[in-house]
Amino acid sequence: MVQVHKAEEIIQAEVRDFGTESVPFEQALGRVLAEELKADRDMPPYNRVAMDGIAFRYEALEQGIKTFKIKATQAAGDRPVEIESAEECIEIMTGAALPASADTVVRYEDLEIQDGKATVLTDEVSKGQNIHAQGKDKKQDEAVALANQVVTPALIGVAAAVGASQLQVKMLPRVVVISTGDELVKIEETPLPYQIRRSNSYTIKAALETYGVQADLLHIPDDIATMKRQLNNCLQQYDVLILSGGISMGKFDYVPQVLEELEVIKLFHKVKQRPGKPFWFGKHAQGALAFALPGNPVSTFMCFHRYFLPWLEASLGAGPKRKAYAVLTKDLTFNPPLQYFLQVNLSQNEQGQMLATPQEGNGSGDFANLVEADAFLELPAEQTNFKQGEVYQVWPFKQLV
Amino acid sequence: MVQVHKAEEIIQAEVRDFGTESVPFEQALGRVLAEELKADRDMPPYNRVAMDGIAFRYEALEQGIKTFKIKATQAAGDRPVEIESAEECIEIMTGAALPASADTVVRYEDLEIQDGKATVLTDEVSKGQNIHAQGKDKKQDEAVALANQVVTPALIGVAAAVGASQLQVKMLPRVVVISTGDELVKIEETPLPYQIRRSNSYTIKAALETYGVQADLLHIPDDIATMKRQLNNCLQQYDVLILSGGISMGKFDYVPQVLEELEVIKLFHKVKQRPGKPFWFGKHAQGALAFALPGNPVSTFMCFHRYFLPWLEASLGAGPKRKAYAVLTKDLTFNPPLQYFLQVNLSQNEQGQMLATPQEGNGSGDFANLVEADAFLELPAEQTNFKQGEVYQVWPFKQLV
């Protein structure tokens, strides 16, 4: 039996690198960027007009000129039209490239335009105004996005802007989610009075989807020979096996035994925590990892979020995420010398503090409660009394806002 | 020109209902549940054994019996085996249905088993222990998930457990994302010195994907006749048009004019905010809505998050989300009488407070900055000086943790 931080340390020591692959940028959302994206040109690539109006030379104002002959109209996307004297201006639109012969833009709101001439109505004009200077945001070849971050919608827009139609992203592990337990029947079946339907695998598969991981599902009966044959196949075909059930003291809890017979080295069995105590973790000689989680749905869910996802994020190079903290809103006593993962609802107070309010529930067995909860609050094993107002680490499993 | 809260109010008055549809539960992640899910049986459906060990009658202990004859072994999924006397027990596994003739379970750790007999080694046994009672979590027909919530991995697991292989979810609007501006070229093209690549549409399309919305993309040139024909088609075919660009004072900013000619009633034009001031919003006689956002990428992005997404969430019945707040970490002055949406990074301090640290940037034009920022902090128009330690509403566009 290991402590939570030790289990975490052992798992994080088994971080893997699954390599990189190239994907069309539009399909990269949620993946981890594996290259530095660079500006292919300055950003903006030209002195970009930032207001609709006229462009002219600032020296004209210094010479007392306030009315300009409109030489031409230049839309965004037009080749710049040069002026040839201080008396001329170009009527010019937002997004257009400033002509090299002009240096200042006055917006329509500060102009009067009549008979092909524009008169500046304001005295408050400064040289270079209303121009977003070439290269001000980024210089050519400067990084616009660093590697090892999750591809967001904003990053996809920036990739488009720099013409990165393909992105190098981290490859994802091949994952199989395995349920065990002869009491489990298929979703479409009507269970007998002493059976229940499978559910853990679907929860895990769905949670993996948000990372782009398309996991396979497998159910293995509580039969040593079958289990051995099937797990052996899985160890060859997958990078990660996420199992649920079959790891406790029961007579038919064959998972640890079979994994060890298949040369999966046990790295720990049992963690000082509730829920999730029976958690078994090991690695195969050829590299595959086995996260054998307890079959209780809340235990499975907690271990998946507390251990597997941080491992996945680290393996993809995008971890660890920033830790999150919340204030406990109610006094609480928990006596067993176990790290306690409390189901909580999150909210914020007027000071912008994150608050964690314990869910009323039936303990770790009640997984219907998870639908309403937002997070697990992690309460240290060394402590028994937890007071309102104390701050603890929190593991959200819903988007906070 | 309207204030931010007024713009929000006008948009929220145009919330739509797109109806419901049935989807396989495994494909429902991220959709909004449109039905109440009910327990098809009690949860647990039987008195569920919660520890591996033996099951017997508690009265046996009261009669001084500590050693029980093991009548049978019952695995999870087995039909319950009844005992016939107080001297008998069933060796029984976690997840099994407790036989009606037994009422108490003692775990292996507190037993000695020899020669077909099990002896209870502890004095601390209470009647009914280690049993997760039938119906304790939910009664048959009780709600396990309420309507109008986003389908999470946990909800998918619960749907599996109650056999809901199809889920009623809210239908999504048909959305087209339209870019305008003749300076914009395709991603795979090398822009001329006075051109740039399209990017806004890809950002918005990606952001919509996280809601399950598969938007179409369209680019319309700055030509009134073409624009009119294409927008007219869009108004017939889509529920929502999200446009970027073409709504300012420029000579070729035809979008508002063309929309109004096509009987899209203007509900507002211009909002007292930076970025995003030129935002135009209207509705077509036949129902379609036009969110005509400014073409500047940061403006587009801000308006999309501040106005479109809350409208979408409300239209799907899953809004409004809880507001989020953060503490400003630096003094700041902003003089214009506009609501200021500041790009910030979010973090937490030891009190669990959310902190908003302004991004160093080049103002609203620098959209490469959005890759590194986490949120917009909304600073009220009525105020000029914003002090470190003050709390303001925040609009995150990255997952916070």
Interface residues (C-beta under 8 A of the other chain):
Chain A: F25 E26 L29 A39 R41 M43 P44 P45 Y46 R48 A50 M51 D52 G53 T73 A75 A76 G77 D78 R79 P80 E91 M93 T94 G95 A96 A97 R107 Y108 E109 H132 K136 D137 K138 V144 A145 Q149 T152 P153 A154 L155 I156 G157 V158 A159 A160 A161 V162 G163 S165 G181 D182 E183 L184 I187 E188 T190 P191 L192 P193 Y194 Q195 I196 R197 R198 S199 N200 Y202 T203 I204 K205 A206 A207 E209 T210 D222 G245 S248 M249 G250 K251 F252 D253 G295 P297 F301 K321 R322 K323 A324 Y325 A326 V327 S347 Q348 E350 Q351 G352 Q353 M354 L355 N362 G365 D366 F367 A368 N369 L370 V371 A373 V391 P396 F397 K398 Q399 L400 V401
Chain B: F25 E26 L29 A39 R41 M43 P44 P45 Y46 R48 A50 M51 D52 G53 T73 A75 A76 G77 D78 R79 P80 E91 M93 T94 G95 A96 A97 R107 Y108 E109 H132 K136 D137 K138 V144 A145 Q149 T152 P153 A154 L155 I156 G157 V158 A159 A160 A161 V162 G163 S165 G181 D182 E183 L184 I187 E188 E189 T190 P191 L192 P193 Y194 Q195 I196 R197 R198 S199 N200 Y202 T203 I204 K205 A206 A207 E209 T210 D222 G245 S248 M249 G250 K251 F252 D253 G295 P297 F301 K321 R322 K323 A324 Y325 A326 V327 S347 Q348 E350 Q351 G352 Q353 M354 L355 N362 G365 D366 F367 A368 N369 L370 V371 A373 V391 P396 F397 K398 Q399 L400 V401
